Amino acid sequence: MKTIKLIDMTLRESSAVRENSLTFKEKLEIARSLDRLRVDVIELAPIGGSKADALSNKTIAAMVGTGLSAA
């Protein structure tokens, strides 16, 4: 039997488009939804130079049980 792993890049790709950037609450809601769907890996936006990016990624990682990846 073959195994299929699901990897979601929604949060990573949304950070690349600054005109439609998501709020922290929206990012957390998306991550929770993906976790409920049992997505294997949720890729987060790379941490830029700001402490807010690092705090956002740490908080999202703490809230979900899925493997998280910072691109």
Distance bins in CASP14 RR format, pairs under 12 A and 6 or more apart:
PFRMAT RR
TARGET T0000
AUTHOR 0000-0000-0000
RMODE 2
METHOD distances of the structure
MODEL  1
3 40 0 0 0 0 1 0 0 0 0 0 0
4 38 0 0 0 0 0 1 0 0 0 0 0
4 39 0 0 0 0 0 1 0 0 0 0 0
4 40 0 0 0 0 1 0 0 0 0 0 0
5 38 0 0 0 0 0 1 0 0 0 0 0
5 39 0 0 0 0 1 0 0 0 0 0 0
5 40 1 0 1 0 0 0 0 0 0 0 0
5 41 1 0 0 1 0 0 0 0 0 0 0
5 42 0 0 0 0 0 1 0 0 0 0 0
5 66 0 0 0 0 0 1 0 0 0 0 0
5 67 0 0 0 0 0 1 0 0 0 0 0
5 69 0 0 0 0 0 1 0 0 0 0 0
6 34 0 0 0 0 1 0 0 0 0 0 0
6 35 0 0 0 0 0 1 0 0 0 0 0
6 37 1 0 0 1 0 0 0 0 0 0 0
6 38 1 0 0 1 0 0 0 0 0 0 0
6 39 1 0 1 0 0 0 0 0 0 0 0
6 40 1 0 1 0 0 0 0 0 0 0 0
6 41 1 0 0 1 0 0 0 0 0 0 0
6 42 0 0 0 0 1 0 0 0 0 0 0
6 43 0 0 0 0 0 1 0 0 0 0 0
6 66 0 0 0 0 1 0 0 0 0 0 0
6 67 0 0 0 0 0 1 0 0 0 0 0
7 13 0 0 0 0 0 1 0 0 0 0 0
7 34 0 0 0 0 0 1 0 0 0 0 0
7 39 1 0 0 1 0 0 0 0 0 0 0
7 40 1 0 0 1 0 0 0 0 0 0 0
7 41 1 0 1 0 0 0 0 0 0 0 0
7 42 0 0 0 0 1 0 0 0 0 0 0
7 43 1 0 0 1 0 0 0 0 0 0 0
7 66 0 0 0 0 0 1 0 0 0 0 0
7 67 0 0 0 0 1 0 0 0 0 0 0
7 68 0 0 0 0 0 1 0 0 0 0 0
7 69 0 0 0 0 1 0 0 0 0 0 0
7 71 0 0 0 0 0 1 0 0 0 0 0
8 14 0 0 0 0 0 1 0 0 0 0 0
8 30 0 0 0 0 1 0 0 0 0 0 0
8 31 0 0 0 0 1 0 0 0 0 0 0
8 33 0 0 0 0 1 0 0 0 0 0 0
8 34 1 0 1 0 0 0 0 0 0 0 0
8 35 0 0 0 0 0 1 0 0 0 0 0
8 37 0 0 0 0 1 0 0 0 0 0 0
8 38 0 0 0 0 0 1 0 0 0 0 0
8 39 1 0 1 0 0 0 0 0 0 0 0
8 40 0 0 0 0 1 0 0 0 0 0 0
8 41 1 0 0 1 0 0 0 0 0 0 0
8 42 1 0 1 0 0 0 0 0 0 0 0
8 43 1 0 0 1 0 0 0 0 0 0 0
8 44 0 0 0 0 0 1 0 0 0 0 0
8 64 0 0 0 0 0 1 0 0 0 0 0
8 66 0 0 0 0 1 0 0 0 0 0 0
8 67 0 0 0 0 0 1 0 0 0 0 0
8 68 0 0 0 0 0 1 0 0 0 0 0
8 69 0 0 0 0 0 1 0 0 0 0 0
8 71 0 0 0 0 0 1 0 0 0 0 0
9 15 0 0 0 0 0 1 0 0 0 0 0
9 16 0 0 0 0 1 0 0 0 0 0 0
9 30 0 0 0 0 0 1 0 0 0 0 0
9 34 0 0 0 0 0 1 0 0 0 0 0
9 39 0 0 0 0 0 1 0 0 0 0 0
9 41 0 0 0 0 1 0 0 0 0 0 0
9 42 0 0 0 0 1 0 0 0 0 0 0
9 43 1 0 1 0 0 0 0 0 0 0 0
9 44 0 0 0 0 1 0 0 0 0 0 0
9 45 0 0 0 0 1 0 0 0 0 0 0
9 46 0 0 0 0 0 1 0 0 0 0 0
9 68 0 0 0 0 0 1 0 0 0 0 0
9 69 0 0 0 0 1 0 0 0 0 0 0
9 70 0 0 0 0 0 1 0 0 0 0 0
9 71 1 0 0 1 0 0 0 0 0 0 0
10 16 0 0 0 0 0 1 0 0 0 0 0
10 17 0 0 0 0 0 1 0 0 0 0 0
10 20 0 0 0 0 0 1 0 0 0 0 0
10 22 0 0 0 0 1 0 0 0 0 0 0
10 26 0 0 0 0 0 1 0 0 0 0 0
10 27 0 0 0 0 1 0 0 0 0 0 0
10 29 0 0 0 0 0 1 0 0 0 0 0
10 30 1 0 1 0 0 0 0 0 0 0 0
10 31 0 0 0 0 1 0 0 0 0 0 0
10 33 0 0 0 0 1 0 0 0 0 0 0
10 34 1 0 0 1 0 0 0 0 0 0 0
10 37 0 0 0 0 0 1 0 0 0 0 0
10 39 0 0 0 0 1 0 0 0 0 0 0
10 41 0 0 0 0 0 1 0 0 0 0 0
10 42 0 0 0 0 1 0 0 0 0 0 0
10 43 0 0 0 0 1 0 0 0 0 0 0
10 44 0 0 0 0 1 0 0 0 0 0 0
10 45 0 0 0 0 0 1 0 0 0 0 0
10 60 0 0 0 0 0 1 0 0 0 0 0
11 17 0 0 0 0 0 1 0 0 0 0 0
11 21 0 0 0 0 0 1 0 0 0 0 0
11 22 1 0 0 1 0 0 0 0 0 0 0
11 24 0 0 0 0 0 1 0 0 0 0 0
11 26 0 0 0 0 1 0 0 0 0 0 0
11 27 1 0 1 0 0 0 0 0 0 0 0
11 28 0 0 0 0 1 0 0 0 0 0 0
11 29 0 0 0 0 0 1 0 0 0 0 0
11 30 1 0 0 1 0 0 0 0 0 0 0
11 31 1 0 0 1 0 0 0 0 0 0 0
11 32 0 0 0 0 0 1 0 0 0 0 0
11 33 0 0 0 0 0 1 0 0 0 0 0
11 34 0 0 0 0 1 0 0 0 0 0 0
11 35 0 0 0 0 0 1 0 0 0 0 0
11 39 0 0 0 0 0 1 0 0 0 0 0
11 41 0 0 0 0 0 1 0 0 0 0 0
11 42 1 0 0 1 0 0 0 0 0 0 0
11 43 1 0 0 1 0 0 0 0 0 0 0
11 44 1 0 1 0 0 0 0 0 0 0 0
11 45 1 0 0 1 0 0 0 0 0 0 0
11 46 0 0 0 0 0 1 0 0 0 0 0
11 53 0 0 0 0 0 1 0 0 0 0 0
11 56 0 0 0 0 1 0 0 0 0 0 0
11 57 0 0 0 0 1 0 0 0 0 0 0
11 60 1 0 0 1 0 0 0 0 0 0 0
11 61 0 0 0 0 0 1 0 0 0 0 0
11 64 0 0 0 0 0 1 0 0 0 0 0
11 66 0 0 0 0 0 1 0 0 0 0 0
11 68 0 0 0 0 1 0 0 0 0 0 0
11 69 0 0 0 0 0 1 0 0 0 0 0
11 70 0 0 0 0 1 0 0 0 0 0 0
11 71 0 0 0 0 1 0 0 0 0 0 0
12 22 0 0 0 0 0 1 0 0 0 0 0
12 27 0 0 0 0 0 1 0 0 0 0 0
12 30 0 0 0 0 0 1 0 0 0 0 0
12 31 0 0 0 0 0 1 0 0 0 0 0
12 41 0 0 0 0 0 1 0 0 0 0 0
12 42 0 0 0 0 1 0 0 0 0 0 0
12 43 1 0 1 0 0 0 0 0 0 0 0
12 44 1 0 0 1 0 0 0 0 0 0 0
12 45 1 0 1 0 0 0 0 0 0 0 0
12 46 1 0 0 1 0 0 0 0 0 0 0
12 47 0 0 0 0 0 1 0 0 0 0 0
12 57 0 0 0 0 0 1 0 0 0 0 0
12 60 0 0 0 0 0 1 0 0 0 0 0
12 68 0 0 0 0 0 1 0 0 0 0 0
12 69 0 0 0 0 1 0 0 0 0 0 0
12 70 0 0 0 0 1 0 0 0 0 0 0
12 71 1 0 1 0 0 0 0 0 0 0 0
13 20 0 0 0 0 0 1 0 0 0 0 0
13 21 0 0 0 0 0 1 0 0 0 0 0
13 22 0 0 0 0 0 1 0 0 0 0 0
13 30 0 0 0 0 0 1 0 0 0 0 0
13 42 0 0 0 0 0 1 0 0 0 0 0
13 43 0 0 0 0 1 0 0 0 0 0 0
13 44 0 0 0 0 0 1 0 0 0 0 0
13 45 0 0 0 0 1 0 0 0 0 0 0
13 46 0 0 0 0 0 1 0 0 0 0 0
13 71 0 0 0 0 1 0 0 0 0 0 0
14 20 1 0 0 1 0 0 0 0 0 0 0
14 21 1 0 0 1 0 0 0 0 0 0 0
14 22 1 0 1 0 0 0 0 0 0 0 0
14 23 0 0 0 0 0 1 0 0 0 0 0
14 26 0 0 0 0 1 0 0 0 0 0 0
14 27 1 0 0 1 0 0 0 0 0 0 0
14 30 0 0 0 0 1 0 0 0 0 0 0
14 31 0 0 0 0 0 1 0 0 0 0 0
14 42 0 0 0 0 0 1 0 0 0 0 0
14 43 0 0 0 0 0 1 0 0 0 0 0
14 44 0 0 0 0 0 1 0 0 0 0 0
14 45 1 0 0 1 0 0 0 0 0 0 0
14 71 0 0 0 0 0 1 0 0 0 0 0
15 21 1 0 0 1 0 0 0 0 0 0 0
15 22 0 0 0 0 1 0 0 0 0 0 0
15 24 0 0 0 0 0 1 0 0 0 0 0
15 26 0 0 0 0 0 1 0 0 0 0 0
15 27 0 0 0 0 1 0 0 0 0 0 0
15 30 0 0 0 0 0 1 0 0 0 0 0
15 43 0 0 0 0 0 1 0 0 0 0 0
15 44 0 0 0 0 1 0 0 0 0 0 0
15 45 1 1 0 0 0 0 0 0 0 0 0
15 46 1 0 0 1 0 0 0 0 0 0 0
15 47 0 0 0 0 0 1 0 0 0 0 0
15 48 0 0 0 0 1 0 0 0 0 0 0
15 50 0 0 0 0 0 1 0 0 0 0 0
15 52 0 0 0 0 0 1 0 0 0 0 0
15 53 0 0 0 0 1 0 0 0 0 0 0
15 56 0 0 0 0 1 0 0 0 0 0 0
15 57 0 0 0 0 0 1 0 0 0 0 0
15 70 0 0 0 0 0 1 0 0 0 0 0
15 71 0 0 0 0 1 0 0 0 0 0 0
16 22 0 0 0 0 0 1 0 0 0 0 0
16 43 0 0 0 0 0 1 0 0 0 0 0
16 45 1 0 0 1 0 0 0 0 0 0 0
16 46 0 0 0 0 1 0 0 0 0 0 0
16 71 0 0 0 0 1 0 0 0 0 0 0
17 45 0 0 0 0 0 1 0 0 0 0 0
18 45 0 0 0 0 0 1 0 0 0 0 0
20 26 0 0 0 0 0 1 0 0 0 0 0
21 27 0 0 0 0 1 0 0 0 0 0 0
21 45 0 0 0 0 1 0 0 0 0 0 0
21 52 0 0 0 0 0 1 0 0 0 0 0
21 53 0 0 0 0 0 1 0 0 0 0 0
21 56 0 0 0 0 0 1 0 0 0 0 0
22 28 0 0 0 0 1 0 0 0 0 0 0
22 29 0 0 0 0 1 0 0 0 0 0 0
22 30 1 0 0 1 0 0 0 0 0 0 0
22 31 0 0 0 0 0 1 0 0 0 0 0
22 44 0 0 0 0 0 1 0 0 0 0 0
22 45 0 0 0 0 1 0 0 0 0 0 0
22 56 0 0 0 0 0 1 0 0 0 0 0
22 60 0 0 0 0 0 1 0 0 0 0 0
23 29 0 0 0 0 1 0 0 0 0 0 0
23 30 0 0 0 0 0 1 0 0 0 0 0
23 52 0 0 0 0 0 1 0 0 0 0 0
23 56 0 0 0 0 0 1 0 0 0 0 0
24 30 0 0 0 0 0 1 0 0 0 0 0
24 31 0 0 0 0 0 1 0 0 0 0 0
24 45 0 0 0 0 0 1 0 0 0 0 0
24 52 0 0 0 0 1 0 0 0 0 0 0
24 53 0 0 0 0 0 1 0 0 0 0 0
24 55 0 0 0 0 1 0 0 0 0 0 0
24 56 1 0 1 0 0 0 0 0 0 0 0
24 57 0 0 0 0 0 1 0 0 0 0 0
24 58 0 0 0 0 0 1 0 0 0 0 0
24 59 1 0 0 1 0 0 0 0 0 0 0
24 60 0 0 0 0 1 0 0 0 0 0 0
24 63 0 0 0 0 0 1 0 0 0 0 0
25 31 0 0 0 0 0 1 0 0 0 0 0
25 32 0 0 0 0 0 1 0 0 0 0 0
25 56 0 0 0 0 0 1 0 0 0 0 0
25 59 0 0 0 0 0 1 0 0 0 0 0
25 60 0 0 0 0 0 1 0 0 0 0 0
25 63 0 0 0 0 0 1 0 0 0 0 0
26 32 0 0 0 0 0 1 0 0 0 0 0
26 33 0 0 0 0 0 1 0 0 0 0 0
26 56 0 0 0 0 0 1 0 0 0 0 0
26 60 0 0 0 0 0 1 0 0 0 0 0
27 33 0 0 0 0 0 1 0 0 0 0 0
27 34 0 0 0 0 0 1 0 0 0 0 0
27 42 0 0 0 0 0 1 0 0 0 0 0
27 44 0 0 0 0 1 0 0 0 0 0 0
27 45 0 0 0 0 1 0 0 0 0 0 0
27 52 0 0 0 0 0 1 0 0 0 0 0
27 53 0 0 0 0 0 1 0 0 0 0 0
27 55 0 0 0 0 0 1 0 0 0 0 0
27 56 1 0 0 1 0 0 0 0 0 0 0
27 57 0 0 0 0 1 0 0 0 0 0 0
27 59 0 0 0 0 1 0 0 0 0 0 0
27 60 1 0 0 1 0 0 0 0 0 0 0
27 61 0 0 0 0 0 1 0 0 0 0 0
27 63 0 0 0 0 0 1 0 0 0 0 0
27 64 0 0 0 0 0 1 0 0 0 0 0
27 68 0 0 0 0 0 1 0 0 0 0 0
28 34 0 0 0 0 0 1 0 0 0 0 0
28 35 0 0 0 0 0 1 0 0 0 0 0
28 42 0 0 0 0 0 1 0 0 0 0 0
28 44 0 0 0 0 0 1 0 0 0 0 0
28 56 0 0 0 0 1 0 0 0 0 0 0
28 57 0 0 0 0 0 1 0 0 0 0 0
28 58 0 0 0 0 0 1 0 0 0 0 0
28 59 1 0 0 1 0 0 0 0 0 0 0
28 60 1 0 1 0 0 0 0 0 0 0 0
28 61 0 0 0 0 0 1 0 0 0 0 0
28 62 0 0 0 0 0 1 0 0 0 0 0
28 63 1 0 0 1 0 0 0 0 0 0 0
28 64 0 0 0 0 1 0 0 0 0 0 0
29 35 0 0 0 0 0 1 0 0 0 0 0
29 36 0 0 0 0 0 1 0 0 0 0 0
29 60 0 0 0 0 0 1 0 0 0 0 0
29 63 0 0 0 0 0 1 0 0 0 0 0
29 64 0 0 0 0 0 1 0 0 0 0 0
30 36 0 0 0 0 0 1 0 0 0 0 0
30 37 0 0 0 0 0 1 0 0 0 0 0
30 39 0 0 0 0 0 1 0 0 0 0 0
30 42 0 0 0 0 1 0 0 0 0 0 0
30 43 0 0 0 0 0 1 0 0 0 0 0
30 44 0 0 0 0 0 1 0 0 0 0 0
30 45 0 0 0 0 0 1 0 0 0 0 0
30 60 0 0 0 0 1 0 0 0 0 0 0
30 63 0 0 0 0 0 1 0 0 0 0 0
30 64 0 0 0 0 0 1 0 0 0 0 0
30 66 0 0 0 0 0 1 0 0 0 0 0
31 37 0 0 0 0 0 1 0 0 0 0 0
31 39 0 0 0 0 1 0 0 0 0 0 0
31 41 0 0 0 0 0 1 0 0 0 0 0
31 42 1 0 1 0 0 0 0 0 0 0 0
31 43 0 0 0 0 0 1 0 0 0 0 0
31 44 0 0 0 0 1 0 0 0 0 0 0
31 45 0 0 0 0 0 1 0 0 0 0 0
31 56 0 0 0 0 0 1 0 0 0 0 0
31 57 0 0 0 0 0 1 0 0 0 0 0
31 59 0 0 0 0 1 0 0 0 0 0 0
31 60 1 0 1 0 0 0 0 0 0 0 0
31 61 0 0 0 0 1 0 0 0 0 0 0
31 62 0 0 0 0 0 1 0 0 0 0 0
31 63 1 0 0 1 0 0 0 0 0 0 0
31 64 1 0 1 0 0 0 0 0 0 0 0
31 65 0 0 0 0 1 0 0 0 0 0 0
31 66 0 0 0 0 1 0 0 0 0 0 0
31 67 0 0 0 0 0 1 0 0 0 0 0
31 68 0 0 0 0 1 0 0 0 0 0 0
32 39 0 0 0 0 0 1 0 0 0 0 0
32 42 0 0 0 0 0 1 0 0 0 0 0
32 59 0 0 0 0 0 1 0 0 0 0 0
32 60 0 0 0 0 1 0 0 0 0 0 0
32 62 0 0 0 0 0 1 0 0 0 0 0
32 63 1 0 0 1 0 0 0 0 0 0 0
32 64 1 0 0 1 0 0 0 0 0 0 0
32 65 0 0 0 0 1 0 0 0 0 0 0
32 66 0 0 0 0 0 1 0 0 0 0 0
33 39 0 0 0 0 1 0 0 0 0 0 0
33 42 0 0 0 0 0 1 0 0 0 0 0
33 63 0 0 0 0 0 1 0 0 0 0 0
33 64 0 0 0 0 1 0 0 0 0 0 0
33 66 0 0 0 0 0 1 0 0 0 0 0
34 40 0 0 0 0 1 0 0 0 0 0 0
34 41 0 0 0 0 1 0 0 0 0 0 0
34 42 1 0 1 0 0 0 0 0 0 0 0
34 43 0 0 0 0 0 1 0 0 0 0 0
34 44 0 0 0 0 0 1 0 0 0 0 0
34 60 0 0 0 0 0 1 0 0 0 0 0
34 63 0 0 0 0 0 1 0 0 0 0 0
34 64 1 0 0 1 0 0 0 0 0 0 0
34 65 0 0 0 0 0 1 0 0 0 0 0
34 66 1 0 0 1 0 0 0 0 0 0 0
34 67 0 0 0 0 0 1 0 0 0 0 0
34 68 0 0 0 0 0 1 0 0 0 0 0
35 41 0 0 0 0 0 1 0 0 0 0 0
35 42 1 0 0 1 0 0 0 0 0 0 0
35 60 0 0 0 0 1 0 0 0 0 0 0
35 61 0 0 0 0 0 1 0 0 0 0 0
35 62 0 0 0 0 0 1 0 0 0 0 0
35 63 1 0 0 1 0 0 0 0 0 0 0
35 64 1 1 0 0 0 0 0 0 0 0 0
35 65 1 0 1 0 0 0 0 0 0 0 0
35 66 1 0 1 0 0 0 0 0 0 0 0
35 67 0 0 0 0 1 0 0 0 0 0 0
35 68 0 0 0 0 1 0 0 0 0 0 0
36 42 0 0 0 0 0 1 0 0 0 0 0
36 63 0 0 0 0 0 1 0 0 0 0 0
36 64 0 0 0 0 1 0 0 0 0 0 0
36 65 0 0 0 0 0 1 0 0 0 0 0
36 66 0 0 0 0 1 0 0 0 0 0 0
37 64 0 0 0 0 0 1 0 0 0 0 0
37 66 0 0 0 0 1 0 0 0 0 0 0
38 64 0 0 0 0 0 1 0 0 0 0 0
38 65 0 0 0 0 1 0 0 0 0 0 0
38 66 1 0 0 1 0 0 0 0 0 0 0
38 67 0 0 0 0 0 1 0 0 0 0 0
39 64 0 0 0 0 1 0 0 0 0 0 0
39 65 0 0 0 0 0 1 0 0 0 0 0
39 66 1 0 1 0 0 0 0 0 0 0 0
39 67 0 0 0 0 1 0 0 0 0 0 0
39 68 0 0 0 0 0 1 0 0 0 0 0
39 69 0 0 0 0 0 1 0 0 0 0 0
40 64 0 0 0 0 0 1 0 0 0 0 0
40 65 0 0 0 0 0 1 0 0 0 0 0
40 66 1 0 0 1 0 0 0 0 0 0 0
40 67 1 0 0 1 0 0 0 0 0 0 0
40 68 0 0 0 0 0 1 0 0 0 0 0
40 69 0 0 0 0 0 1 0 0 0 0 0
41 61 0 0 0 0 0 1 0 0 0 0 0
41 64 0 0 0 0 0 1 0 0 0 0 0
41 65 0 0 0 0 0 1 0 0 0 0 0
41 66 1 0 0 1 0 0 0 0 0 0 0
41 67 1 0 1 0 0 0 0 0 0 0 0
41 68 1 0 0 1 0 0 0 0 0 0 0
41 69 1 0 1 0 0 0 0 0 0 0 0
41 70 0 0 0 0 0 1 0 0 0 0 0
41 71 0 0 0 0 0 1 0 0 0 0 0
42 57 0 0 0 0 0 1 0 0 0 0 0
42 60 1 0 0 1 0 0 0 0 0 0 0
42 61 0 0 0 0 1 0 0 0 0 0 0
42 63 0 0 0 0 0 1 0 0 0 0 0
42 64 1 0 0 1 0 0 0 0 0 0 0
42 65 0 0 0 0 1 0 0 0 0 0 0
42 66 1 0 1 0 0 0 0 0 0 0 0
42 67 1 0 0 1 0 0 0 0 0 0 0
42 68 1 0 1 0 0 0 0 0 0 0 0
42 69 1 0 0 1 0 0 0 0 0 0 0
42 70 0 0 0 0 0 1 0 0 0 0 0
42 71 0 0 0 0 0 1 0 0 0 0 0
43 57 0 0 0 0 0 1 0 0 0 0 0
43 60 0 0 0 0 0 1 0 0 0 0 0
43 61 0 0 0 0 0 1 0 0 0 0 0
43 66 0 0 0 0 0 1 0 0 0 0 0
43 67 0 0 0 0 1 0 0 0 0 0 0
43 68 1 0 0 1 0 0 0 0 0 0 0
43 69 1 0 1 0 0 0 0 0 0 0 0
43 70 1 0 0 1 0 0 0 0 0 0 0
43 71 1 0 1 0 0 0 0 0 0 0 0
44 53 0 0 0 0 1 0 0 0 0 0 0
44 54 0 0 0 0 0 1 0 0 0 0 0
44 56 0 0 0 0 1 0 0 0 0 0 0
44 57 1 0 1 0 0 0 0 0 0 0 0
44 58 0 0 0 0 1 0 0 0 0 0 0
44 59 0 0 0 0 0 1 0 0 0 0 0
44 60 1 0 0 1 0 0 0 0 0 0 0
44 61 1 0 0 1 0 0 0 0 0 0 0
44 63 0 0 0 0 0 1 0 0 0 0 0
44 64 0 0 0 0 0 1 0 0 0 0 0
44 66 0 0 0 0 0 1 0 0 0 0 0
44 67 0 0 0 0 0 1 0 0 0 0 0
44 68 1 0 1 0 0 0 0 0 0 0 0
44 69 1 0 0 1 0 0 0 0 0 0 0
44 70 1 0 1 0 0 0 0 0 0 0 0
44 71 1 0 0 1 0 0 0 0 0 0 0
45 52 0 0 0 0 0 1 0 0 0 0 0
45 53 1 0 0 1 0 0 0 0 0 0 0
45 54 0 0 0 0 0 1 0 0 0 0 0
45 56 0 0 0 0 1 0 0 0 0 0 0
45 57 1 0 0 1 0 0 0 0 0 0 0
45 60 0 0 0 0 1 0 0 0 0 0 0
45 68 0 0 0 0 0 1 0 0 0 0 0
45 69 0 0 0 0 0 1 0 0 0 0 0
45 70 1 0 0 1 0 0 0 0 0 0 0
45 71 1 0 0 1 0 0 0 0 0 0 0
46 53 0 0 0 0 1 0 0 0 0 0 0
46 54 0 0 0 0 0 1 0 0 0 0 0
46 56 0 0 0 0 0 1 0 0 0 0 0
46 57 0 0 0 0 1 0 0 0 0 0 0
46 69 0 0 0 0 0 1 0 0 0 0 0
46 70 1 0 1 0 0 0 0 0 0 0 0
46 71 1 0 1 0 0 0 0 0 0 0 0
47 53 1 0 1 0 0 0 0 0 0 0 0
47 54 1 0 1 0 0 0 0 0 0 0 0
47 55 0 0 0 0 1 0 0 0 0 0 0
47 56 0 0 0 0 1 0 0 0 0 0 0
47 57 1 0 0 1 0 0 0 0 0 0 0
47 58 0 0 0 0 1 0 0 0 0 0 0
47 60 0 0 0 0 0 1 0 0 0 0 0
47 61 0 0 0 0 0 1 0 0 0 0 0
47 70 1 0 0 1 0 0 0 0 0 0 0
47 71 0 0 0 0 1 0 0 0 0 0 0
48 54 1 0 0 1 0 0 0 0 0 0 0
48 55 0 0 0 0 0 1 0 0 0 0 0
48 56 0 0 0 0 0 1 0 0 0 0 0
48 57 0 0 0 0 1 0 0 0 0 0 0
48 70 0 0 0 0 1 0 0 0 0 0 0
48 71 0 0 0 0 0 1 0 0 0 0 0
49 55 0 0 0 0 0 1 0 0 0 0 0
49 57 0 0 0 0 0 1 0 0 0 0 0
50 56 0 0 0 0 1 0 0 0 0 0 0
50 57 0 0 0 0 0 1 0 0 0 0 0
51 57 0 0 0 0 0 1 0 0 0 0 0
51 58 0 0 0 0 0 1 0 0 0 0 0
52 58 0 0 0 0 0 1 0 0 0 0 0
52 59 0 0 0 0 0 1 0 0 0 0 0
53 59 0 0 0 0 0 1 0 0 0 0 0
53 60 0 0 0 0 0 1 0 0 0 0 0
53 70 0 0 0 0 1 0 0 0 0 0 0
54 60 0 0 0 0 0 1 0 0 0 0 0
54 61 0 0 0 0 0 1 0 0 0 0 0
54 70 0 0 0 0 1 0 0 0 0 0 0
55 61 0 0 0 0 0 1 0 0 0 0 0
55 62 0 0 0 0 0 1 0 0 0 0 0
56 62 0 0 0 0 0 1 0 0 0 0 0
56 63 0 0 0 0 0 1 0 0 0 0 0
56 68 0 0 0 0 0 1 0 0 0 0 0
56 70 0 0 0 0 0 1 0 0 0 0 0
57 63 0 0 0 0 0 1 0 0 0 0 0
57 64 0 0 0 0 0 1 0 0 0 0 0
57 68 1 0 0 1 0 0 0 0 0 0 0
57 69 0 0 0 0 0 1 0 0 0 0 0
57 70 1 0 1 0 0 0 0 0 0 0 0
57 71 0 0 0 0 0 1 0 0 0 0 0
58 64 0 0 0 0 0 1 0 0 0 0 0
58 68 0 0 0 0 1 0 0 0 0 0 0
58 70 0 0 0 0 0 1 0 0 0 0 0
59 68 0 0 0 0 0 1 0 0 0 0 0
60 66 0 0 0 0 0 1 0 0 0 0 0
60 67 0 0 0 0 0 1 0 0 0 0 0
60 68 1 0 0 1 0 0 0 0 0 0 0
60 69 0 0 0 0 0 1 0 0 0 0 0
60 70 0 0 0 0 0 1 0 0 0 0 0
61 67 0 0 0 0 1 0 0 0 0 0 0
61 68 1 0 1 0 0 0 0 0 0 0 0
61 69 0 0 0 0 1 0 0 0 0 0 0
61 70 0 0 0 0 1 0 0 0 0 0 0
62 68 0 0 0 0 1 0 0 0 0 0 0
END
